[in-house]
């Protein structure tokens, strides 16, 4: 299994080869399209919300762009918004989608279904502690490190099945993608917030280097669109 490492490994040639001379593999982490709860700034978490018509259009447009990377495999969260997004890429590539509940968004207990303002009103201290980088079970739910504990191994398992130079597309959620990237880069959890959010249907790319995985692109595909509901 490719071990997690630090970003920036001195690889030459635009990151096309790893330290052992093999052609590098890539992981594309793609956030789902827009939902009505994103527009309402309502925390979705593990609640199963479907895409809006605009979200489907976003997924269809992004799928055409991602198909040009000639992905070898697609794995997705089984929640409707991620599964429907992944289906658009499957349609244009002919690839089957593997669904895994370990790629779901953070379970956030009592925060789920609340708007951003309602969270600040009811759980302001908890929200502030989370933003300070403290380990917080938002709404009594999962820690960010627990999300990484379940999601990152699934991503690595599928990446390990790629051929040399192969590309894996992972279709998931904003918070889960951020924690997974942080884990694969070997960053301490306090610094994961520094990665910033993903806009709907945008993606980040990790490339395999001499010392592990490194971040090659982040929030690619922005139209630009604002980041709505970063952690859902």
C-alpha positions, 0 to 999 in steps of 0.5 A: 500500500502506498503510505501517506506522506508529506506534500512536495517531494521534489518529483520532476516532470510535472509529477508524472513519475514517482521516486522509484521511476514508475509512472505516478498514480493519481487520485481525483477527489470530486465533491457532489453537485448542488443540493437544496440544502446547500443553497439554504446553508443547511448542514446535511451531514449524513442526511440523504439529500438529492441533487437539484436540477442545477446540481445535475447540470454541474455534475454533467459538465464536470463529468465531461471534463474529468472523462478527459483524464481517462480514469480507471476506476470510480468509487463513491459515497452511497448517499444520493447526491454523491451517487448521482454525481458519480453516475454522470461520469460513469455514463460518459466513461462506461466505468462501473461505480463502486459505492462505499458508505465509508465515504459518506459525509461526517455524521453531525448529530443534532447539527444535521438539518440546521442552517448555519445561523441556527447552529451559531445560535444553538451551538455557538460555543461548540462551533467556535471550538471546532473552528479553533481546531479543537477535537469537537463532536459536532452535534454529538457526532463524529470527530474529523479524525474518525471520518478520516479513519474510515474514508482514507483507507477506502481511498488507498485500497482502491488506489492500490488497485490502479495500474501504473499511471492510473487515475482513481476518481473518488466522489464524496463530500466536502468535509470527508474530502478535506479530512481524507486529503489531510490524512493522505498528506500526513498533516496533523488534524489541526491543519486540515482546515487550512486546505479550504473548502470545495465548491459544488462539483469541484475537485482536488487531485493528489499525485503519487510522489517519492515520499507519498501523496502530494496535492497537485490541484485544489478546488479545480473546476470552479466556475467560479462558484461560492463554497456552499455547505463546505462540510456536507 
